[in-house]
C-alpha cells in the first residue's frame, strides 16, 4: 500500500504467457478518501511503458501490458507512483518461458514466415514478417517456410528446440523467373551490399562480368547495391589501361573502392626509352 496522506493506492499484478510473449495484468485500488493521480510503469533494464490515470475514491482500475517479447528468463519491475502524495510502490514479476525463441532475417527483407508441423505438413500459424523475433513451442518438430511474392520459397528445418533455446538464421531468396509476381521484384542490384566506386580520372565505365554497372561521376561515387557474391570489378576508359579489382561481398558490406587508371602511352613510353637505349648501346659496343 502506498503510504502518506490520502489518496492511497494498492497495486496487484499477475503474469500469463501468451502465444508470442507475455501479458501482465494489473489492478490499482484507491483506498483513500480523495481522487488521486497515479502513474504505473513497467521496466526490464529500461522503461518499456508508462501510463497516467486519475482514480476516484474507492475506485478500482484494471489494465494490462501486452505484446512483450523478453528473453526466455528474467524479471519485470512494476512501479506505481502516487503523483498526488509522492509515494510509490514497487513489485517484481519473474518470468521463465516455456518456449524457445527464433530470429529470422531474409534478403530481401519483408518476407512472410510461416510455421508447419514437420511430419504432417499441417499449417500451424504465421509468425511474422522478416526481420522477426518470435517464440515457438518446445519439443516439437517444425518446418519454417519463408516466402515473398516473386521469389522462390526457402524452407528451414526440421528444427526442434528445447526450453530457453534460441535459433537465428538469415535466408537468401532467389528470384522466381516464372512467377506471376515477377514485376514486383526489384532488380538484382538491391540485395544487401553496397560498393561505392570512384576512379581517377572519372568517366570510366564499370563492369562486373559482362554487365555494365555505370560510369563514375566527376564528383562523388558510383554507388552499387549488389547481392552477396564474388565479383570482379573492371574500370574501362578510352586511352587508359583497364583496372581490375576482385572481392567477395557478404551481406551488410559497405565498401569504398578507388581505382586509379594509367594512360596507355604512360605505360608504353618507359619501355620505348629502355629499348632505344639498349639498341644504342649495342651499336656503340659493336663499333669498338
N, C-alpha and C positions, 0 to 999 in steps of 0.2 A: 504494500500500500504506500502511496506517496504521502510523505509527512507534511507538516506545516499546517497553515490555516486553510479554510475552505476556499475553493473546491478541492476534493481529494479524488484520486483515481486508482483503480485496480486494473492490471492488465493480465490476461490469461492467454497463453499461446499453445498451439498444437501443430504438429508437423505430419504430413502424409506424402507418400511418394506417388507422383503422377507418372504418366506414360513417358513424358520427355523431361522430367525434372522433379521439382518439389513444390509443395503448396504449404504455406504457413498461414494458418488461421489465427486471428487474434480477436479478443473482445475487450473493450475498455468500459469500465463501470464507474460513473461519477458518484461517489458516496457522500459528497459534500452537500452543502445547503444552497450553493450558488452555481450558476453556469460557469464552466471553465474552458480555457483554450488549451488544447493538448496537441502535441506532435509525437507521432510514433515513427521510428526509423529502424531500418534493418541494415546490418553490416556483415560483411565477411572480413576481408582485410580493409576494404573501403566501404563507404556508404553506397548501398545499392538503390535504396528507395526511401522516401520520406513523405509523410502525409500530415497535413494540418487540419484540425477539426475543432468545432465548438460542441461541447457535450453538456446538456442541461442537467439540472439536479435530478438524481436518481435515474438518469438515462443510461442505457447500455448500448454501445455502438460496436458492430461487428464488421470485420473485413478480412481480406486475405492478400498476401503477397504470393504471386504465382509465376510460372514460366521461368523458374530459376534453374540454371544449369551449373551446379557447383562441381568440384572434384568429387571422387567417389566417397570420400570420408572427410569430415571436418565439422565446423560449427558455425552457426549464425549468432549474432548478438542483436537482441531486440531492446530498444531503448524507448521508454515512454517518458516524455518531458512535459511537465506542467508549466506552461508559459505564464500562467497567472501567478503561481507561487514560486517558481524557480526550482521546484523539486523534480527529481527524476527517479525512475525505477528501471533496473536492467535485468534482463533474463537471457540465459544461454540456451540455444537449441542445437542439440547434437544430431548429426545425421550420418548414417552408414549405409550407402547404397547397396541394394541387392542386384544392381545392374552393371553392365560394362559400358565403357564409353568408346565411341568411334569418331574419328576425324577424317573427313574425305574432301579432297580437293580435286579439281579437274582442270585440264587445259583443252579448250577454253572453259571458263567458269560458267555458272548458270545452268548446269546440268541437273536433271531430276534424279534423285536417288531413291530406289525402291527396295524393300526387303521381302525376300521369299524364303519359304521353307526349302531346305536343300534337297531332301529326298523326294518330296511330293511335288515341288514346284508351285505350291499354293502361295498366293499373294498374301502378305501379312499387312503391310502398310507402307505408305510413302513417308520417308523420314526427313525429307528436306531438299534443298537446292544447294549445290556447291558454291562456295566452300561451306562446310557444315560441321558442327559438333553435336552429337546426339547420344542417346542411351538406347541400348538394346538388352533384351533378356539374356540371362546367362545359361550355360549348359544346354544350348540348343544349336543345331547345325543350320546355318543360314547361308543364303547366297544373295549378294547385293548386285543389282543391275543399275548402271549409270547410263542415262540416255539424254540426248539432246537432238532436236529436230535438225536433219541434215547431216548427222554424224552416225556412225555405227555404234551400237551398244557395246559397252565394256562390262564384263562380268567379273566380280570379285568373289572368291570363295572356293570351297566352303570355309567358313570361319566359325569357330566355337570358342567363345570367350568365357573366362571364369570371373567370379565376383571381383570387382575393383580393377580388372584389366583394362587396358586402353589400346586401341588399334588405330593406326594412322597410315594413310596412303595417298598418293597422287596418281590419277589415271590420265592418260593422253588419248583424247578422242580422235579417231580418223574420219575424214570426210567420206561420206557415203555418196559416191557419184551417181548412184541410181535412185537416190531419194527424191521424192516429190517436193521435199523441203529444201533442196539444194540452193534455191535462191535466197534462203535465209542465212546461208553460211557466208561469213566474211572470207576474204582472200586468205591464202596461207600465210600472209605476212602479218598476222595478228595473233600469234600463238605463243607468246610468253617470254621472248628475249628481245633485247634492244641493242643494236650496233649503230654507233654514231661515227660516220666516216668523213674525214677531211683529207684533201690531197694538196700537195704543193708541187706544181701550181694547181689551182682549182680548174673545174671544167672537164674533169676526167669522167669517163663512163665506168660505172662499177658493175661487174658481173659476178654471179655465183653460178658455177656450171655454165650452162648456155643461156641462163636467164639474165636479162638486163634489168638492173635494180634502180638505175637513175644516174644523174650527173651531179657531181659535187658542186655546191654553190660557191660564189665568190666569198660570201661571209656565212658563218655558221657551219652546220654539218648536214650531210645526207643521213637521215635517221631511218633505219630499217627495223621493223618488228618481224622477227623470224621464229619459226618453230625450233625447239631444241634439236640439234643435229650437228654433224660435221660439215664445215663449209670451207671452200677455197674462194677467197675474195680476189678479184683481179681488177686493177685500175688501168684503163687504156685511154691514151690521149695521143693524137697525131703529133709526130715529131719527138715523141718520148718513148723510152723503153717501158714496157708494161711492168707493173709492180704486183707481186703476189703475196698474199698473207693467208695462212691456213690456221684454223682453230676449231675446237669443238665447243658448241654453246650448250649450256644447261639451263633449265627452267629458272627464270628470275635474273639471269645475267643482264647486265647493263654495262657495255664496254665502249670505250672511245678508241678509234683506230685512225692514226695519221700515216698516210702513205706518201713518201717522197719519190717523185718521178725524176729520172735523169734524162737530159736531152740525148738523142741518138748520137749527134755529132760530138758531144762531150765525151761519150764513152769510146768513140772510134778514134778521135784525134790523138790521144796518147799512144795508141798502137801504131798509127801512121808515123809519128815522130820517131818512135823507137825503131821502126822498120827502116826509115831513111838513114838513121844513124848507123844501123848495122850494115847497110849496103855501102855507105861511105867508108866505113872502117875497113870493110873487105877490100875495096879497091885501093885504099891507101896502103894497106898491108901488102897487097899484090904488087904494087908499083915499086916497093922497096927492093 
